[in-house]
Amino acid sequence: MSLVLLLLALTGGAVAKKKANSFASCEEITASDALFIVDLQNDFMEPFPVPNPDKQKPNYDISKNLDDDGKIMAGSLAVDGSSEIVEPINAWISYFLKHGGKIFASLDWHKEDHCSFCRNGTKASNPTGYKPHGGVCGPLPQQAFNDSGRCVDRVAKADYRRGSLMQWPDHCVMQRFGSRFQPFLKIPGDAVVVKK
């Protein structure tokens, strides 16, 4: 099985900006192929202009999440250029479905008290970067890693050894607007969705 991976944060849209009819670099897509869309969620999106409602409707109600200019508000960890890749990714989805490929998508999915959120620290456990209302904290000092008991999994331990263990603003809190797929992303109903 071949895998086309669209990484919002890493590509900045470079891969996704190809037009649907310019897939010359891909082999023919078959039922053995998969498209994996990673974390294309509201909390990672910059302000997004709402398309003409006569042409395209959102997948769910967005009325409470529009700014004064009528755009979908930026997420807590907005990525520059993210608004430019939704339609190209939709074109990839359409192309894969037309040729029998499978669609997989992931959602960053956190509880409100998740250890990766900066506000969940304390002044004692993170004296150099404590931000009670959210923000980016790091790299975390020794006592934050050992005394708080936060994020003591294999990845966090490796990040700590490299001096790169960070905490972030609240993002992708399960069941909230920020955790949902971007409202104009055309994820098919039979897509495999992985919450992580």
C-alpha positions in Angstrom: 0.0 0.0 0.0 1.4 3.4 -0.9 0.6 6.3 1.4 0.3 10.0 0.5 0.8 12.0 3.6 -0.4 15.6 3.9 1.2 17.3 6.8 -0.4 20.7 7.5 2.3 21.9 9.9 5.3 20.6 8.0 4.4 21.3 4.4 2.8 24.7 4.9 0.5 23.6 2.0 3.3 23.0 -0.5 2.2 19.4 -1.3 -1.5 20.2 -1.1 -1.3 23.2 -3.5 -1.1 20.9 -6.5 -4.3 21.1 -8.6 -6.4 18.0 -8.7 -5.5 17.4 -12.4 -1.8 17.6 -11.9 -1.1 14.3 -10.1 1.7 13.3 -12.6 4.1 12.5 -9.8 1.8 9.9 -8.3 1.4 6.4 -9.5 -2.1 5.4 -10.5 -4.2 5.3 -7.3 -5.9 2.0 -6.6 -7.9 0.4 -3.8 -4.5 -0.5 -2.3 -3.6 3.1 -1.8 -4.4 5.5 1.1 -4.5 9.2 1.7 -3.8 10.2 5.3 -4.8 13.7 6.4 -3.1 14.8 9.6 -4.9 17.1 12.1 -6.6 19.5 9.7 -8.5 21.0 12.7 -9.9 24.4 13.6 -7.2 25.0 16.3 -4.5 24.8 13.7 -6.2 27.0 11.1 -5.5 30.7 10.4 -8.6 32.9 9.9 -10.6 31.2 7.1 -12.8 33.1 4.6 -16.3 31.5 4.4 -17.0 30.5 0.8 -20.2 31.6 -1.0 -23.0 29.7 0.8 -24.7 29.1 -2.5 -21.7 27.1 -3.7 -20.5 25.4 -0.5 -22.0 24.9 3.0 -20.0 24.1 6.1 -20.3 20.6 7.5 -21.6 22.0 10.8 -22.7 25.3 12.4 -19.9 27.9 12.4 -22.0 30.9 13.3 -20.6 31.3 16.8 -17.0 31.1 15.5 -16.9 34.0 13.0 -14.8 37.1 13.5 -16.0 40.7 12.7 -14.9 40.2 9.1 -17.1 37.1 8.7 -14.1 34.7 8.7 -13.8 31.6 10.8 -11.6 32.7 13.7 -8.0 31.6 14.0 -7.3 28.6 16.2 -5.1 28.7 19.3 -2.1 27.2 17.3 -2.9 28.7 13.9 -0.5 27.7 11.1 0.4 30.4 8.4 -0.9 29.3 5.0 -3.4 26.8 6.4 -6.4 28.5 4.8 -4.8 27.8 1.4 -4.8 24.1 1.6 -8.4 23.1 2.4 -9.6 23.1 -1.3 -6.5 21.3 -2.6 -6.8 18.6 0.0 -10.5 18.3 -0.9 -9.3 17.7 -4.5 -6.9 15.0 -3.3 -9.8 13.4 -1.4 -12.0 13.5 -4.5 -9.2 12.0 -6.6 -8.6 9.1 -4.2 -12.3 8.3 -3.9 -12.7 8.4 -7.7 -9.9 5.9 -8.0 -10.9 3.6 -5.1 -8.3 4.8 -2.6 -8.9 4.8 1.1 -9.1 7.9 3.2 -7.6 8.1 6.7 -7.5 11.2 8.9 -6.2 12.0 12.4 -7.5 14.3 15.1 -5.4 15.8 17.8 -7.7 15.0 20.8 -7.1 16.2 24.3 -8.9 16.3 27.7 -9.2 19.7 29.2 -6.5 18.9 31.8 -4.0 17.5 29.3 -0.4 17.6 30.4 0.7 19.4 27.2 -1.2 22.5 28.1 0.9 25.2 29.7 -1.8 26.5 32.0 -1.9 23.1 33.7 1.4 23.7 35.3 2.1 25.6 38.5 4.6 28.3 39.5 6.5 25.7 41.5 6.6 23.2 38.7 7.3 25.6 35.9 8.8 28.8 37.3 10.4 30.1 34.1 7.3 29.8 31.9 4.1 29.5 33.9 1.2 31.0 32.0 -2.1 30.3 33.8 -4.2 31.4 30.8 -2.3 29.4 28.2 0.7 30.0 26.0 3.9 28.2 25.0 6.1 27.2 27.9 9.5 25.7 27.5 11.8 24.2 27.5 10.6 22.9 30.8 13.0 22.9 33.8 13.9 19.7 35.6 11.4 20.1 38.4 8.5 20.6 36.0 9.2 17.3 34.4 9.9 15.2 37.5 7.7 16.8 40.2 4.5 17.5 38.3 4.1 14.0 36.9 2.9 15.5 33.6 3.5 13.8 30.3 5.9 11.2 31.5 5.6 9.0 28.4 8.4 7.9 26.2 8.1 10.9 23.8 8.1 13.4 26.6 11.2 11.8 28.2 13.1 11.9 24.9 12.1 15.6 24.4 13.2 16.4 27.9 16.6 14.7 27.3 17.0 16.9 24.2 16.0 20.0 26.1 12.9 20.4 24.0 10.0 19.4 26.2 7.4 22.1 25.6 3.8 22.9 26.7 1.3 24.7 24.5 -1.9 26.8 24.7 -5.0 24.8 25.1 -5.8 23.2 21.8 -8.0 20.4 20.3 -9.9 19.9 23.5 -12.3 17.0 22.7 -15.8 18.0 21.7 -15.0 21.7 21.3 -14.9 23.7 18.0 -11.1 23.7 17.9 -10.9 19.9 17.9 -13.2 19.5 14.9 -12.1 19.0 11.3 -12.1 22.3 9.4 -15.7 22.8 8.5 -15.2 22.8 4.7 -13.0 19.7 4.6 -14.8 17.0 2.8 -13.9 13.9 4.9 -16.1 11.1 3.6 -18.4 9.2 6.0 -16.4 6.0 5.5 -13.0 7.5 6.3 -11.0 5.9 9.1 -10.6 8.7 11.7 -7.9 8.2 14.4 -8.1 10.4 17.6 -4.8 10.7 19.2 
